[in-house]
Amino acid sequence: MWMYVSFSACTDAVRSLNGLGPAPAPGTGPAVDHTEAFELARKQIAAAAALMAQHRPIAGGHCSCTRQLPCSVAVACAQASERHSQLLPFAHPTVELPQVGVARR
């Protein structure tokens, strides 16, 4: 027998198991500081770059780690770096630029 369970009911159940209580309503929770997430993203990008430096293509269609290309480690590092790089633009405040008038012809 199938039973429909809403996502919020599942979330509340998991939070309850962890002793957190129900999730706050959207817009009513405490202000979130994303500084730690941005720092983690920077560390993950640096770690991925360090690993990718050890996994370069060499002659014969192989990686410097002796795996055949595409090297699974290099691919995973590139994907992780790209994923975490997408978060970093949100680390800096948005600057409102002045409006520029368009000249009419």
Backbone as a printed PyTorch tensor [residue, N CA C, xyz], in Angstrom:
tensor([[[  0.8420,  -1.1700,   0.0000],
         [  0.0000,   0.0000,   0.0000],
         [  0.8950,   1.2440,   0.0000]],

        [[  0.6220,   2.1640,  -0.9140],
         [  1.3680,   3.4130,  -1.0080],
         [  0.6600,   4.5000,  -0.2390]],

        [[  1.4680,   5.3760,   0.3460],
         [  0.9000,   6.4860,   1.0950],
         [  1.6890,   7.7420,   0.7360]],

        [[  0.9840,   8.8040,   0.4410],
         [  1.6330,  10.0660,   0.1090],
         [  2.0910,  10.7540,   1.3850]],

        [[  3.3640,  11.1590,   1.3960],
         [  3.9080,  11.9140,   2.5280],
         [  4.5570,  13.1590,   1.9480]],

        [[  4.1820,  14.3060,   2.4440],
         [  4.7210,  15.5530,   1.9070],
         [  6.1970,  15.7120,   2.2880]],

        [[  6.8880,  16.5290,   1.4960],
         [  8.3030,  16.7830,   1.7580],
         [  8.4930,  17.4250,   3.1280]],

        [[  7.6230,  18.3740,   3.4840],
         [  7.7770,  19.0530,   4.7710],
         [  7.5760,  18.0780,   5.9300]],

        [[  6.6930,  17.0840,   5.7510],
         [  6.4990,  16.0800,   6.8080],
         [  7.7700,  15.2520,   6.9840]],

        [[  8.4170,  14.9230,   5.8750],
         [  9.6760,  14.1720,   5.9590],
         [ 10.7620,  15.0170,   6.6200]],

        [[ 10.8370,  16.2750,   6.2200],
         [ 11.8370,  17.1720,   6.8000],
         [ 11.6160,  17.3190,   8.2970]],

        [[ 10.3510,  17.5120,   8.6990],
         [ 10.0510,  17.6460,  10.1260],
         [ 10.3850,  16.3660,  10.8780]],

        [[ 10.1580,  15.2070,  10.2510],
         [ 10.4740,  13.9340,  10.9080],
         [ 11.9780,  13.7950,  11.1220]],

        [[ 12.7560,  14.1610,  10.1190],
         [ 14.2180,  14.0780,  10.2520],
         [ 14.7130,  15.0630,  11.2960]],

        [[ 14.1720,  16.2780,  11.2850],
         [ 14.5790,  17.2720,  12.2830],
         [ 14.2170,  16.8060,  13.6830]],

        [[ 13.0510,  16.1590,  13.8160],
         [ 12.6170,  15.6600,  15.1170],
         [ 13.5540,  14.5630,  15.6190]],

        [[ 13.9660,  13.6670,  14.7190],
         [ 14.8930,  12.6020,  15.1070],
         [ 16.2250,  13.1680,  15.5840]],

        [[ 16.6160,  14.3020,  15.0160],
         [ 17.8770,  14.9380,  15.4000],
         [ 17.7000,  15.9310,  16.5440]],

        [[ 16.5000,  16.0090,  17.1160],
         [ 16.2520,  16.8920,  18.2520],
         [ 16.1710,  18.3600,  17.8930]],

        [[ 15.8190,  18.6690,  16.6440],
         [ 15.7990,  20.0600,  16.2030],
         [ 14.4080,  20.6760,  16.2010]],

        [[ 13.3640,  19.8710,  16.2700],
         [ 12.0150,  20.4060,  16.2140],
         [ 11.6210,  20.7120,  14.7870]],

        [[ 10.4000,  21.1880,  14.5570],
         [  9.9490,  21.4610,  13.1930],
         [ 10.7080,  22.6280,  12.5670]],

        [[ 10.7740,  22.5990,  11.2580],
         [ 11.4580,  23.6680,  10.5240],
         [ 10.6720,  24.9660,  10.6460]],

        [[ 11.3550,  26.1060,  10.7690],
         [ 10.6330,  27.3820,  10.8390],
         [  9.9710,  27.6910,   9.4990]],

        [[  8.9260,  28.4580,   9.5400],
         [  8.2460,  28.8720,   8.3120],
         [  9.2020,  29.7420,   7.5010]],

        [[  9.1010,  29.6950,   6.1760],
         [  9.9900,  30.5040,   5.3370],
         [  9.9410,  31.9800,   5.7270]],

        [[ 11.1020,  32.5820,   5.8430],
         [ 11.1940,  34.0020,   6.1600],
         [ 11.1020,  34.3300,   7.6370]],

        [[ 10.9350,  33.3070,   8.5060],
         [ 10.8100,  33.5830,   9.9400],
         [ 12.0010,  33.0740,  10.7300]],

        [[ 12.9180,  32.3700,  10.0870],
         [ 14.0680,  31.8070,  10.7860],
         [ 15.1180,  32.8620,  11.0680]],

        [[ 16.1740,  32.4800,  11.7900],
         [ 17.2470,  33.4220,  12.0850],
         [ 18.0250,  33.7750,  10.8200]],

        [[ 18.6660,  34.9080,  10.8360],
         [ 19.4960,  35.3110,   9.7070],
         [ 20.6370,  34.3110,   9.5500]],

        [[ 20.9360,  33.9540,   8.3230],
         [ 21.9480,  32.9400,   8.0500],
         [ 23.2350,  33.6240,   7.6120]],

        [[ 24.3280,  33.2080,   8.2190],
         [ 25.6510,  33.7170,   7.8310],
         [ 26.3150,  32.6460,   6.9680]],

        [[ 26.5540,  32.9850,   5.7120],
         [ 27.1020,  32.0170,   4.7670],
         [ 28.6250,  32.0520,   4.7010]],

        [[ 29.2680,  32.7380,   5.6220],
         [ 30.7170,  32.8860,   5.5970],
         [ 31.4160,  31.5320,   5.5990]],

        [[ 30.9430,  30.6140,   6.4370],
         [ 31.5630,  29.2880,   6.5100],
         [ 31.4050,  28.5340,   5.2000]],

        [[ 30.2580,  28.6570,   4.5520],
         [ 30.0340,  27.9760,   3.2790],
         [ 30.9710,  28.5240,   2.2080]],

        [[ 31.1810,  29.8310,   2.1910],
         [ 32.0760,  30.4280,   1.2120],
         [ 33.5200,  29.9960,   1.4720]],

        [[ 33.9070,  29.9450,   2.7390],
         [ 35.2680,  29.5100,   3.0810],
         [ 35.4740,  28.0490,   2.6860]],

        [[ 34.4710,  27.2120,   2.9400],
         [ 34.5580,  25.8080,   2.5450],
         [ 34.6740,  25.6850,   1.0330]],

        [[ 33.9140,  26.4850,   0.2930],
         [ 33.9850,  26.4560,  -1.1700],
         [ 35.3890,  26.8210,  -1.6450]],

        [[ 35.9840,  27.8530,  -1.0370],
         [ 37.3540,  28.2370,  -1.4160],
         [ 38.3450,  27.1080,  -1.1380]],

        [[ 38.2000,  26.4430,   0.0020],
         [ 39.0930,  25.3240,   0.3460],
         [ 38.9060,  24.1540,  -0.6080]],

        [[ 37.6610,  23.8750,  -0.9770],
         [ 37.3970,  22.7690,  -1.8950],
         [ 37.9820,  23.0530,  -3.2780]],

        [[ 37.9060,  24.2960,  -3.7230],
         [ 38.4680,  24.6780,  -5.0150],
         [ 39.9860,  24.5390,  -4.9860]],

        [[ 40.6100,  24.9790,  -3.8910],
         [ 42.0650,  24.8650,  -3.7620],
         [ 42.4960,  23.4010,  -3.7180]],

        [[ 41.7560,  22.5690,  -3.0020],
         [ 42.0880,  21.1430,  -2.9220],
         [ 41.9290,  20.4790,  -4.2880]],

        [[ 40.8630,  20.8360,  -5.0070],
         [ 40.6510,  20.2690,  -6.3380],
         [ 41.7720,  20.6860,  -7.2850]],

        [[ 42.2110,  21.9400,  -7.1970],
         [ 43.3010,  22.4140,  -8.0550],
         [ 44.6030,  21.6730,  -7.7470]],

        [[ 44.8660,  21.4310,  -6.4620],
         [ 46.0800,  20.7030,  -6.0800],
         [ 46.0490,  19.2730,  -6.6010]],

        [[ 44.9000,  18.6290,  -6.5200],
         [ 44.7930,  17.2640,  -7.0310],
         [ 44.8780,  17.2200,  -8.5500]],

        [[ 44.2450,  18.1940,  -9.2100],
         [ 44.2860,  18.2200, -10.6700],
         [ 45.6950,  18.4610, -11.1890]],

        [[ 46.5330,  19.1380, -10.4180],
         [ 47.9180,  19.3650, -10.8220],
         [ 48.7000,  18.0530, -10.8870]],

        [[ 48.2480,  17.0600, -10.1260],
         [ 48.9130,  15.7490, -10.1150],
         [ 48.3350,  14.8050, -11.1700]],

        [[ 47.3020,  15.2290, -11.8680],
         [ 46.6310,  14.3790, -12.8450],
         [ 46.5860,  15.0830, -14.1930]],

        [[ 47.7190,  15.0440, -14.8920],
         [ 47.8440,  15.6860, -16.2030],
         [ 47.9540,  14.6120, -17.2770]],

        [[ 47.4240,  14.8940, -18.4700],
         [ 47.5710,  13.9340, -19.5720],
         [ 49.0330,  13.7770, -19.9760]],

        [[ 49.4230,  12.5470, -20.2630],
         [ 50.7660,  12.2720, -20.7800],
         [ 50.6100,  11.4740, -22.0740]],

        [[ 51.7080,  11.1860, -22.7120],
         [ 51.6820,  10.4780, -23.9940],
         [ 51.0130,   9.1150, -23.8470]],

        [[ 50.3960,   8.6860, -24.9190],
         [ 49.8040,   7.3570, -24.9330],
         [ 48.3880,   7.2960, -24.3990]],

        [[ 47.7340,   8.4550, -24.2190],
         [ 46.3520,   8.4550, -23.7620],
         [ 46.1880,   8.0850, -22.3000]],

        [[ 47.2030,   8.3950, -21.5020],
         [ 47.1420,   8.0880, -20.0720],
         [ 47.3100,   9.3550, -19.2430]],

        [[ 46.8730,   9.2550, -17.9970],
         [ 47.0630,  10.3260, -17.0300],
         [ 48.4150,  10.1040, -16.3510]],

        [[ 48.9320,  11.1260, -15.7280],
         [ 50.2100,  10.9750, -15.0130],
         [ 50.1060,  10.0040, -13.8450]],

        [[ 48.8750,   9.6460, -13.4380],
         [ 48.6840,   8.6570, -12.3740],
         [ 48.5560,   7.2460, -12.9490]],

        [[ 48.7580,   7.0960, -14.2380],
         [ 48.7200,   5.8400, -15.0060],
         [ 47.3200,   5.3760, -15.3710]],

        [[ 46.2660,   6.1030, -15.0120],
         [ 44.9180,   5.7360, -15.4540],
         [ 44.7560,   6.1390, -16.9150]],

        [[ 43.8430,   5.4460, -17.6020],
         [ 43.5350,   5.8510, -18.9670],
         [ 42.7010,   7.1240, -18.9290]],

        [[ 42.8540,   7.9290, -19.9730],
         [ 42.0710,   9.1560, -20.0710],
         [ 40.6580,   8.8380, -20.5100]],

        [[ 39.6480,   9.4970, -20.0460],
         [ 39.6960,  10.5570, -19.0490],
         [ 39.8890,   9.9940, -17.6450]],

        [[ 40.8010,  10.5780, -16.9020],
         [ 41.1010,  10.1410, -15.5380],
         [ 39.9210,  10.4790, -14.6290]],

        [[ 39.4080,   9.4780, -13.9300],
         [ 38.2290,   9.6950, -13.0810],
         [ 38.5120,  10.6900, -11.9590]],

        [[ 39.7310,  10.7220, -11.4500],
         [ 40.0780,  11.6620, -10.3780],
         [ 40.0750,  13.0910, -10.9160]],

        [[ 40.6710,  13.2740, -12.0840],
         [ 40.7110,  14.6110, -12.6840],
         [ 39.3040,  15.1060, -13.0210]],

        [[ 38.4720,  14.2160, -13.5300],
         [ 37.0930,  14.5910, -13.8610],
         [ 36.3330,  14.9730, -12.5970]],

        [[ 36.4690,  14.1820, -11.5380],
         [ 35.7760,  14.4730, -10.2770],
         [ 36.2530,  15.7970,  -9.6870]],

        [[ 37.5440,  16.0680,  -9.7650],
         [ 38.0870,  17.3240,  -9.2420],
         [ 37.5880,  18.5200, -10.0490]],

        [[ 37.5320,  18.3660, -11.3630],
         [ 37.0370,  19.4510, -12.2110],
         [ 35.5690,  19.7400, -11.9060]],

        [[ 34.7860,  18.6820, -11.7150],
         [ 33.3650,  18.8670, -11.3920],
         [ 33.1940,  19.5260, -10.0260]],

        [[ 33.9790,  19.1050,  -9.0460],
         [ 33.8840,  19.6980,  -7.7040],
         [ 34.2840,  21.1690,  -7.7390]],

        [[ 35.3460,  21.4690,  -8.4650],
         [ 35.8020,  22.8500,  -8.5720],
         [ 34.7370,  23.7220,  -9.2370]],

        [[ 34.1310,  23.2090, -10.2970],
         [ 33.0910,  23.9710, -10.9940],
         [ 31.8790,  24.1850, -10.0950]],

        [[ 31.4790,  23.1350,  -9.3750],
         [ 30.3100,  23.2290,  -8.4950],
         [ 30.5320,  24.2730,  -7.3950]],

        [[ 31.7100,  24.2480,  -6.7800],
         [ 31.9910,  25.1870,  -5.6960],
         [ 32.2600,  26.5990,  -6.2250]],

        [[ 32.7670,  26.7080,  -7.4510],
         [ 33.0040,  28.0260,  -8.0430],
         [ 31.7040,  28.7730,  -8.2890]],

        [[ 30.6170,  28.0360,  -8.4840],
         [ 29.3340,  28.6790,  -8.7230],
         [ 28.8060,  29.3760,  -7.4760]],

        [[ 29.3020,  29.0120,  -6.3060],
         [ 28.8580,  29.6190,  -5.0570],
         [ 29.5810,  30.9340,  -4.7690]],

        [[ 30.8180,  31.0560,  -5.2200],
         [ 31.6380,  32.2150,  -4.8520],
         [ 31.1310,  33.5780,  -5.3240]],

        [[ 30.4410,  33.6850,  -6.4640],
         [ 29.9340,  35.0200,  -6.8200],
         [ 28.9790,  35.5950,  -5.7770]],

        [[ 28.3700,  34.7370,  -4.9640],
         [ 27.4490,  35.2120,  -3.9420],
         [ 28.1720,  35.6440,  -2.6660]],

        [[ 29.4950,  35.4940,  -2.6330],
         [ 30.2610,  35.8280,  -1.4350],
         [ 30.4340,  37.3330,  -1.2640]],

        [[ 30.2820,  38.0750,  -2.3350],
         [ 30.5010,  39.5160,  -2.2720],
         [ 29.1720,  40.2470,  -2.4410]],

        [[ 29.0310,  41.3620,  -1.7660],
         [ 27.7670,  42.0940,  -1.8840],
         [ 27.5520,  42.5980,  -3.3080]],

        [[ 26.3270,  42.7030,  -3.6710],
         [ 25.9690,  43.2180,  -4.9900],
         [ 26.1130,  44.7340,  -4.9780]],

        [[ 26.7110,  45.2520,  -6.0060],
         [ 26.8920,  46.6850,  -6.1250],
         [ 25.8620,  47.2020,  -7.1170]],

        [[ 25.0780,  48.1660,  -6.6860],
         [ 24.0810,  48.7400,  -7.5840],
         [ 24.7690,  49.7510,  -8.4860]],

        [[ 24.6830,  49.5070,  -9.7690],
         [ 25.3200,  50.3850, -10.7410],
         [ 24.3440,  51.4810, -11.1560]],

        [[ 24.8830,  52.6580, -11.4880],
         [ 23.9900,  53.7430, -11.9200],
         [ 23.3840,  53.4120, -13.2910]],

        [[ 22.1930,  53.9140, -13.5220],
         [ 21.5490,  53.7030, -14.8160],
         [ 22.1720,  54.6330, -15.8320]],

        [[ 22.3490,  54.1010, -17.0140],
         [ 22.9320,  54.8710, -18.0940],
         [ 21.8470,  55.1170, -19.1270]],

        [[ 21.6810,  56.3680, -19.4790],
         [ 20.6640,  56.7110, -20.4700],
         [ 21.0630,  56.2450, -21.8610]],

        [[ 20.0610,  55.9000, -22.6430],
         [ 20.3060,  55.4630, -24.0130],
         [ 20.0170,  56.6380, -24.9440]],

        [[ 20.9720,  56.9530, -25.7830],
         [ 20.8020,  58.0600, -26.7310],
         [ 19.8080,  57.6700, -27.8040]],

        [[ 18.8830,  58.5820, -28.0930],
         [ 17.8930,  58.3250, -29.1520],
         [ 18.4480,  58.8190, -30.4640]],

        [[ 18.0770,  58.1240, -31.5100],
         [ 18.5850,  58.5040, -32.8400],
         [ 17.6390,  59.3930, -33.5380]]])
